[in-house]
Amino acid sequence: MRVKAISRILALVVPVLLSLNSHAFAAPGQNEAPVSEHAAVTAPANPAAAAAPAAEHAEHAEATAAHAEGGDEKPGDLIMHHILDSHTFAFEPFGEVHLPHIVVGGYDISITKHVVMIWLAATLLVVIASAAGTSFKKMSATQAPKGLANVFESLVDFISNDVARPNIGHGYEKYLPYLLTVFFFILLCNLLGLIPYGATATGNVNVTLTLATFTFIITQVAAFKEHGIVGYMKHLTAGTHWALWIIMVPIEILGQFTKPFALTIRLFANMTAGHIIILSLFFISFILKSYIVAVAVSIPFAIFIYLLELFVAFLQAFVFTMLSALFIGLATSHEGGDEHAAEGAHH
């Protein structure tokens, strides 16, 4: 049992360690040799004639030393390289893949690693949903779903009955396709980012901003369709006296934009923070150059945060979907709708 447990831990930790750039821990002395060579210059007999060459050698030595210091990648640089988007997929120590750089009409539409992860998540979502749908079609009325179809059905029922219906209310069915799509897409992007050599697309603020913009557009369109222009304008005044409109209208308009902003920053920050913590824990042992710190602190805590990130991947997908449903429900609700719903449930 102990051998199996150790093997599982190694299978989890070793790929992460391999993905770290080995050049980050090169000895500083390796880059100091050119400096000493240029510094060891024999002084000529005439001091006046030696002034200009000495100044040149001093400047060259300083430039070489600065280059040597900049050549060693610091842990912070490697962490930022891991979480930021780039045109290169690094598979240390096996090599790297350079993605194409495309510029059309002065606009950069290059393929980056986050774009690749988005395509991969979308492809997996289509394949998984198609496989689950095919298995449902093959089942009879008396059969229960098994395996992947059972998991998929459980998540769909959860979003439908515990997220969309309570927050949106009547007519929630027409918003359910969007809510299910955004939930599974965010979930797959979060999980793909936890795979060694993978990248978290939801750790890119542009991706989260785009998802939040979709929620914002759907919310505004739903509000206009439900209330009309007159009802939408009344909603902006919040039912206050006309003398307070000069205060309430700007506040309500600002509130319409703070909701997608909150969705954007919440998802982006949570998915980025977990990766920074995991990599920072690994680098502690390298900075201190201690095997004891690695065994007692870095690896155990990094594994704990990694397992916590699995939970956070599901949690953040749920939170984004739940808040999207809540914003849609607030935009489409009518005054006194809760009382009528309660009376209907009572009768």
N, C-alpha and C positions, 0 to 999 in steps of 0.2 A: 504493500500500500504506500509506503514512504517513497519507493522508487517511482511509482506512478505519479505521486503528487509532485515530486521534484521535477520529473520530466515535463509535466504540464506547465510548471512555473518557468522552466527553461524555454519551452516552446513559445511562451508569451513574451518573455523578456529579450531573448536573443535577437529576434528580428528587429526589435526597437533599437537595440544597441548597434546592430549592423547598419541601420539607417542613419546613424550619426556620422558626421564627416570625420574621418580619422585624422585629417590634417589639422583639426582644431587643437590637438594636444601635442603638436610638435614642440620640441625643446626650443626655447628662445635662443640658445647658444648656436643653433644651426644657422641662423641668419646673421650672426654677429661677425662671422669670419671676414666678409668683404670689408667691414668697417675697420677691423684691426689691420688688414693689409694696406688699406689706403692711409691709415693713421701712421703706420710705421714708415715714414719718409725720412731719408737722411738729409740733414740740414746742410746746405752748401756753405762754402767758406765765407762768402760775402753776405752779411745779414740783410743789406739793403736790397740785393737782388733776389733774396729769398722771400721778401714780404708778399709779393703778388702770388707766386706759386703756393705759398703757405695758406693764403686766404682761400685760394681755389680748392686746395685739398681739404680745408676745414669745411667749406660749404658742401663739397661732394660727400664728405663723411657724414655730415648732418642729414643730407638727403638720403644717403644709403641707410642710415639708422632709422629714419622715419619710414622708409619703405619696408625695412625689416620688421618694424613694429606693426605696420599695417598688413603685412603678409600673413601674420598669425590671426586666424579667425577666432574671435572671442565667443564664449557661450551665448551671449546675447545676440550676436550676429547669426549664429546657427539657429537659435530659436525663432528669430524673425524670418529667416529664410524658410523655415518649416511652415509657419503659419501664413506668410504672405503669398500672394499669387505670383506666378512666374511663367516663363516660356520654356522651362526645362523640367522634366521629370527625373529626379535623381534616384538611382537605385544603387546606393553605396553598399558594398564595394564593387558591384558588378558593372557599373557604368551609368550612363544617363541618356535620356531621349530628348532631343530638341524638337519643340513644336513649331509649326510654320508661323512665320510673321507675315500678316496680310494687312495691307493698307489700300483702301478703295476710296478714291475721291478725297484724300486727305484724312479719312477716318480710319482709325486703327481698329480692325475687327479680327485681330490675331486670335489664334486658338491657344488658350492657356490651360494650366493643369486644373483650375477650377471649372473651366468650360468642359473639359473632358470628364470630370467627375459629375457634372450636371447631366451630360449626355448619358453617362453610365447609369446614374440613378433613374433617369427617365426610361431607359431601355429595360432595366431590371423591373421597374414598376409595371411596365406594359406586359413583360413576360410573366411576372407573378400573378397579375390580375387576370391575364388570359388563361393561365393554367388553373387558377381557382375557378374561373367561370366555366371552363371545360369540365372540370370535375363535378360542378354543381349540375350541369346539364345531364351528365351520365347517371346521376343519382335518382332513385325513385322517391316517392313521397314518404315512404316509411324509413328510408335510410338517413343516417346522420353523417355530416361531413367529417372527414378524417384528415389528419396531417396538416398540410399547408392550407387547404380549404377551410379547415376548422379554425385555424388561427386567423385567417383573413375574415371569416364571418364574425368572429368574436370582436375584432377591431372595428368592423363596419357597424355592428350592432351598438358598440359602445359610443362611437361618434354620433350615430343616429339618435339613440334613445337617451344618452346621458349628456350630450353636448349640444347638438343642433336643436332638438325639440324643446328642452327647458329654456334655452336662451333666446330662440327666435319665436317659438310658439307656432301659431297657425300659419300654414304655408311654408314650413321649414323645408319641405321636400325639394323645392326648386333650388335651394341653396346647398343641398346635401352633396351634389357632385363636386362642387368647388371645395367644400370643406374636407371631403374624403381625399381629393387629389392633393391638396396642400398638406394634409396630415401625413400621408404616405410618402410624399416627395421629401418633406423635411426629415422624416424619420430615416429614410434611406440615405440621404446626404449625410446625416449625423453619424450613422453606423459605418458608412464607407470611410469616413474620416478617421475611424479608430483602427482601420486595417493598416498594418505596416506598409510603408511606401505610398499610402493613400493621402488624400487631401480633403479637408472639410470645406465644401463649397458654402455651407451656411456660416462659416467663419469669415466670409467676404461680405462686407457691408453693402456692396452693390447687389448681391443676390438677395439679401434680406430686405433691402429697400424695394427691390422689384416685387417681391412677394407681398410686402406691406402696401405697395401701390395698387396691386390687384384687389386687395381687401378694401382699400379706400374707394376705388372706382365702383366696386360692387355695392358698397355701403351707400354711396351717394346716389347711384342709379336706383337702388331699391327704395331709398327715401323719396325720390322724385316720383316714382311710379306709385307709391303707396299714398302719398299725401298731395301730390300735385305741387305746382309752383307756389300757390297761396299758402297751402299748409306747410310747405318747407320754410317759407319766410316767417310764418308764425312760430315755427319751431326755433328759429334763430332768436326771436325776441323772448322766448322762454315764458310767455304769458305775463310779462311785466307791463307796467304802465309805460305809455309812449315816452314819458320824460326820461326813462332809464334806458331807452333803446340805444342811445349813443354809447352807453357803457356795455350793455349786454350783447349787442350784435358783434362788436369786435372780439369779445371774449368767446362767444359761441363759434365764430369763424376760426379763431385760433385753436379752439378745442377740437375742431374737425381735423386739423393737421397734427396736433400733438398725439393723437391715437396711432396713426401709422408710424410716427417717429418713435413712439414707445415700442411698437412691434419690431421695428428695425433694430434698435439698439439692444433690446433685451435678448433676442436670438443671437445676434452677432457677438455680444459680449460674453454670454454664457458659453457658447461653443469655442470661443477663442481662449477663454481663461483656463479651461480644463487642459488644453494642450500645453499651454505655457507652464502650468504647475507640474505636469508630468515630466516635461523636458528639464525643468529647473531641478527637480528632485534627482534626476539622473546625473546632471552636471555637478551637483554638490560633491559626489564622490570623486570626480575627476579634478575638481578645483582643489579639494583637500588632499588628493592623492592618497586615499585611505581605503583599503579593502574592508576594514571594519565598518566604516560609514556606509559603504556600498551595500554590505550584507545586512546591516542592522537598521539603516535608515532609508537609503535611496530606493532599493528594490522593493521592500515591503510596502512603503508608502506609495510608490509609483503604481504598484499593482492595485492597491486599494483605490487610488484616484481613478485608475483605468476602469475598474469595475463600477465605480460611482459614475463615470462618464457614460457607461451603458444605460444606467438609469436616467441620467440627464438627457440622453438622446431621445428617449421616449417622452420624458417630462416636457422638454422644450417643444416637441412636435404637438403635444397635447395643449400646452399653454397657448401657443400661437393659434391653433384651431379654435380653442375655446374663446379666446379674446376676439377673434374674427367673428364667430357666431354671436358673441355678446354685442359687438358694435353694430352688426346687421340688425339684431333684435331691437336695440335702442333706436336705430334709425327708422324702423318700420312700425314701431309700437304706437298705439293711439292713447290719448288721455282717457283714463278710466277703463282701459282694456283689461287690467289685472282684476278689477272688481267684477267685470262681466264674466271673465273666465272663471273666477271663483264661484260666482253664482251658478254658472252652467255646471261646474263640477259638483256643486252641492245638490242641484236638482237631479 
